Amino acid sequence: MEKKIDVTTKVQGKLEDGSRMSLFLDEREVGQIILTNQGNHYEMAEGFEFSNDKIYKHENDTTEYTKKYVDDCDMGWC
């Protein structure tokens, strides 16, 4: 099952030139905003979505389970 996580407050923008802003989450580029006279155009990387003025990251529940399993590896049972 897939879930959407709001990461808007964690995303940082870097103006690349006068017409494009790259979007980063933990130093990984997750999209860009192309600034035009007709308005902004959002291009998001796979696994990310721009909707209702927010940026969402899509995650599978199996990914979260695997992540937690590995996080507990210091206990010696993985």
Secondary structure, DSSP 8 states (H G I E B T S, - for coil): -EEEEE-GGG-EEEEEETTEEEEEETTEEEEEEEEETTEEEEEE-TTEEEETTEEEEEEEHHHHHHHHHHHGGGGS--
